Amino acid sequence: MTSTLKTDKIEGVTASGTVQMPAGHVIQVTESTITTQISTTSTSLGATGHIVSITPKFANSKLIISLSGGEQTYSGSGIIVGHINLFREKPGVAYDDIGQITENTIGGDIYGATHGAEFVDTTHNTTGTINYQTYIKTGSGKTYYYNYAPSYCVFKVMEIAQ
């Protein structure tokens, strides 16, 4: 025997408005896209201003953060190493460095290489708003481009039920 459930809206029984989804299901996705040019010549990490925010429905959710697009390029010849670190800001806690999510070595006058990084955050433990921001530096003092305008750089967070 087969049963069919038809509905236009699912709501929680309590006033919270939150429905517990089975483990592995996507709860929500947020994203931030930039087209502005961002670069550095610093050998110390500095904020890009590229921020994506999410307010998790559950404190134990898995948050998958991804970075794609952009154009990692540089001016000048020789070899340059570009580093991108992920920083997290939680309610009442300043930005902290979660770690390096990508390192790129480029030689010669190469333009147009894109980002491709992913990080899984299982330690956020909050239902308050979380801001993730990328920080960049170069290993050589040459100009490293996080995004060479007018390309698109997309920063996403996906909440997964546990």
C-alpha positions in Angstrom: 0.0 0.0 0.0 1.3 3.4 -0.9 0.7 6.7 0.9 0.9 10.2 -0.5 1.4 13.3 1.6 0.5 16.6 -0.1 1.2 19.9 1.6 2.0 23.5 0.7 3.9 24.3 3.9 5.7 22.5 6.7 5.8 24.1 10.1 7.1 23.0 13.5 4.6 22.0 16.1 6.0 24.5 18.6 6.2 28.3 18.0 9.9 28.0 17.0 9.0 27.5 13.4 11.9 25.0 13.0 11.5 21.5 11.6 14.2 19.0 12.3 15.3 17.6 9.0 16.9 14.1 8.6 20.7 14.0 8.8 22.4 15.0 5.6 19.7 17.3 4.3 20.4 20.9 3.2 18.8 23.3 5.6 19.8 26.6 4.0 22.4 28.1 1.7 23.7 31.7 1.8 26.2 33.3 -0.5 28.2 36.5 -1.3 29.4 37.4 -4.7 31.9 40.1 -5.5 33.1 41.6 -8.8 35.4 44.2 -7.3 39.2 44.0 -7.6 41.0 42.9 -4.5 44.8 42.5 -4.2 47.7 42.6 -1.8 51.4 43.0 -1.8 51.6 42.2 2.0 53.3 39.1 3.4 50.9 39.4 6.4 47.3 38.3 6.3 44.8 41.1 5.7 41.0 41.1 5.4 39.5 41.1 1.9 36.1 42.4 3.0 34.6 39.4 1.2 32.1 38.2 3.9 29.4 35.6 3.9 27.0 35.3 6.8 24.7 32.6 8.1 22.4 32.1 11.1 22.3 28.4 11.7 19.0 26.8 12.6 20.8 24.2 14.8 24.0 24.5 16.9 25.2 21.1 15.8 24.8 21.6 12.0 27.6 21.0 9.7 28.5 24.2 7.8 30.2 23.7 4.4 32.0 26.8 3.3 33.1 27.1 -0.3 35.0 29.6 -2.4 35.0 29.6 -6.2 35.7 31.8 -9.1 37.7 35.0 -8.9 41.0 35.4 -10.7 44.2 34.6 -9.0 46.7 36.6 -10.9 49.6 38.9 -10.4 51.6 41.7 -12.0 55.2 41.2 -12.7 57.3 38.2 -13.6 58.7 35.4 -11.5 56.9 33.2 -9.1 54.3 34.3 -6.6 52.6 32.3 -3.8 49.1 33.5 -2.8 47.6 32.3 0.5 43.9 32.5 1.5 42.8 31.9 5.1 39.3 31.6 6.5 38.4 33.6 9.5 35.2 33.2 11.5 33.3 35.7 13.7 30.7 34.3 16.1 28.4 36.3 18.4 30.5 38.0 21.1 33.8 36.6 19.6 36.1 38.6 17.3 37.3 37.1 14.0 39.6 34.2 14.6 41.7 32.3 12.0 40.3 28.9 11.3 43.2 28.1 8.9 44.5 28.2 5.4 42.0 27.0 2.8 44.1 27.4 -0.3 47.7 28.2 -1.4 48.5 28.9 -5.0 51.9 29.1 -6.7 51.9 30.9 -10.0 55.0 31.3 -12.3 55.4 33.6 -15.3 52.8 36.1 -16.5 49.7 33.9 -15.9 46.3 35.3 -15.6 42.9 33.8 -15.0 43.5 30.9 -12.6 40.4 30.6 -10.4 39.8 29.7 -6.7 38.6 26.4 -5.6 38.4 25.8 -1.9 36.1 24.1 0.6 36.1 23.9 4.4 33.7 22.1 6.8 32.9 23.8 10.1 31.7 21.4 12.8 32.8 23.5 15.8 30.6 26.7 15.4 28.2 25.5 18.2 25.8 28.4 17.9 22.5 29.5 16.4 23.6 33.1 16.3 24.8 34.8 13.2 28.3 33.7 12.0 30.4 35.8 9.6 33.1 34.1 7.5 35.7 36.3 5.8 38.7 35.5 3.6 42.1 37.0 4.5 45.0 37.0 1.9 48.7 37.4 1.7 51.5 36.9 -0.8 54.6 34.9 -0.1 56.9 37.3 -2.1 55.7 40.9 -1.8 54.5 40.9 -5.5 50.9 41.8 -6.3 48.6 38.9 -5.6 45.0 39.3 -6.9 42.2 37.6 -4.9 39.8 38.9 -7.6 40.9 40.7 -10.7 37.8 42.7 -11.8 35.5 42.2 -13.5 35.5 38.5 -12.6 33.1 36.9 -10.1 34.2 35.4 -6.8 31.5 33.4 -5.0 31.7 32.6 -1.3 28.9 30.2 0.0 27.9 28.6 3.3 25.6 25.5 3.3 24.0 24.3 6.5 23.6 20.5 6.7 21.4 18.7 9.2 23.1 16.3 11.6 
